[in-house]
Amino acid sequence: MPEGDTVWLAARRLREALAGRVLTRADLRVPSLATATLTGRRVDDVVPRGKHLMVRLEEGWTLHSHLRMDGAWRIYAPGQRWRGDPDHQIRAILGNADAIAVGYRLPVLELLRTAEEDTAVGHLGPDLLGPDWNAPEAVRRLLTAPDRPVGEALLDQRNLAGIGNVYKCELCFLRGVTPWTPVGECRDPARMVALAHKLLDANKARHDHITTGDPRRGRSHWVYGRAHQPCLRCGTAIRRAQQGDPGGERVTYWCPSCQRGPAPPPGG
């Protein structure tokens, strides 16, 4: 699943390509929108909300999409060859005289009234990259379930919107706790929330997530994707396990020396 900063960057690029221009092409390739006609409408704005994208159109309509695990929006110039993904994975095409935006593998694509966007995103917690970011409210939501493992709580978009598996692992490392540590046992959750905001904000304008300050290959993350490699801080081999409820497990990385707290349960 993309991190919130990845979605923020996608929204910026879509906004640059589409906002303020009239759609000369609009092809929505999902059965529920087969009869929808967007051609001739002006795109007013493109807004990220956590991991959701809102393409706002004139006359009060919004095209809502969610990338989930492997969805993507790609921007092409008119006449440019569409590369990298097969045509049968295309779910949406939005074009004007200057650019074409192609949405691949979009598991969520719906048209709704802009005034009713909350029906799609109203359940989300404070958006880490939103203009109305509210750190105290994010902390309050995290602490409503103090016995919940912090790794699961950070991924719950109802607590705070924008953290994915990369930042979950990296935040736990940087705060020195294992992802299985109960939220209520984490020292100063407000500092973890502040660090989450700092990391996403620092990375929002680039493709890669760098949490170490070192962009070199293999050194941009402290623990994520580094199973069995030496910890960049202490040299201990990084460990890997699954975390989450059955069917929703996420691969999780941690350093058993630098991070204190419970280990994964047997079979995790």
PyMOL commands that set and color helices and strands:
alter all, ss='L'
color gray80, all
select helices_A, chain A and resi 4-18+31-33+87-89+114-116+118-121+135-142+150-155+165-174+183-185+189-203
alter helices_A, ss='H'
color red, helices_A
select strands_A, chain A and resi 25-28+43-49+52-57+61-66+72-76+90-95+100-104+108-113+239-243+250-254
alter strands_A, ss='S'
color yellow, strands_A
deselect
rebuild
show_as cartoon
